[in-house]
Structures are given as structure tokens and as C-alpha cells.
Amino acid sequence: MSQSAAAPRIALIHAVQVAMAPIEASFRRLWPEARRASLLDDALPADLQQAGAITPAISARIGGLADYAIAAGADAILYTCSAFGDAIEATAARVAVPVLKPNEAMFEAALGQGRRIGMLATFASAVASMEQEFEAMARQRGVDATLETICVPEALAAANRGDIALHNRLVAEAVPRLAHCDAVMLAHFSTSTALELAEQALGRAVLTAPDAAVENLKARVAR
């Protein structure tokens, strides 16, 4: 931790603006003492969709954002967009501060709840990499878990237009399709705005990436 600061500085690296409010809300509720510094490159999702995969140029941008954050005094880094897992892992392997992928902590929590895991996504380009990350984590832990994903891209489109109410309603309407799962996750930081409606629709608790990430970082970094 930086010696000059009474509380750790957490760099929040965003690729979509709709992820910013949910993670701030989680920090205010779960770890208000942490100092947050946000970086945004909102061209990344469109560039990823156009490229069809994480390119060396995109990976360099992901890493460059971390380098900037560390130069600005970050004690840890949290990425909030779930589509760039491989690039984040490469960054984490070379920098000296803790780096957390968006869904890493949520996946851990889900694996602790059962073997049939459901995930409600809204950003289609992120699904394949998230499923690969989940499967890799399950293998590393020797857990025979399955992941079922439902994608509702029209919800993300609504959020990008500023219609959060419609986004939340569409997510909540889709969640009951995962009712047979032992644990249900809202895939992205942006989907966590639908948590209350999703839990009402499902009739039980639902996992979100922001809350799980903040709890994980607090345990790893706070003194």
C-alpha cells in the first residue's frame, strides 16, 4: 500500500460508462474508505466487436491503462468490463500490484454455492471469454461445475440509450429461465442495476460482480 495514503487507492478501469455507477455504489456501501480513481476507454467494446477477438493492439491498451493507474499511485486495479479476460491476465502477470478481473470474485462465490451455475449476460461479445474463464477456474479447483448462459443483448442496448428501467425489466424477465441453477450470476457490472428486480423475479439471492469484487479487494488490500 502507498505509504503516503491513509486508505488504499483502487484504480477502476472501465470500457463502458454503464459500469461506473454500479461499482461506485458497491464501494460506497461495502468499502467507503477506499479511494477510487476511474479510467475509461469506451471505444474498446466497439473495437473488440469489429476485430472479433482481442488483438495485440487491444491487449496493449488494456495494459497501458494499468500502467497509467500504477504511475498515478494505484495500490490495486479492478477492471470492470468482462470482455477482456486474456488481456487482463497478461497485465496481472507483469505488474506488481493486485489486479482483479471483473468476474473473478463472483465466479469464486458461485462455485461455493453449487455445481449448476447460471449466468445472465447482456454483452454477447463477452460471453465466450467469460465461459472460458469460469471453466478454467472450475478445473483449477477440481470442481465439476457446469455454466448455463442466457444473453439478453436488448437490455444492454436499452442501458446504452439511458433507459435503465427497461434494461432492468428485461434482465428480470429473463432470470427465471435460470431458476433450476444452484447459483445465478448477473454477468456484468452494468447488469447489477437489475439486482433487486432479478431477485424478486427469481425468489432468492443473485450474485453480482461489483459486490463480490469489492469484498475480494477489501480482503486483499485493506489494512
Secondary structure, 3 states (H helix, E strand, C coil): CCCCCCCCEEEEEECCHHHHHHHHHHHHHHCCCCEEEEEECCCHHHHHHHHCCCCHHHHHHHHHHHHHHHHCCCCEEEECCCCCHHHHHHHHHHCCCCEECCCHHHHHHHHCCCCEEEEEECCHHHHHHHHHHHHHHHHHCCCCCEEEEEECHHHHHHHHCCCHHHHHHHHHHHHHHHCCCCEEEECCCHHHHHHHHHHHHHCCCCEEHHHHHHHHHHHHHCC
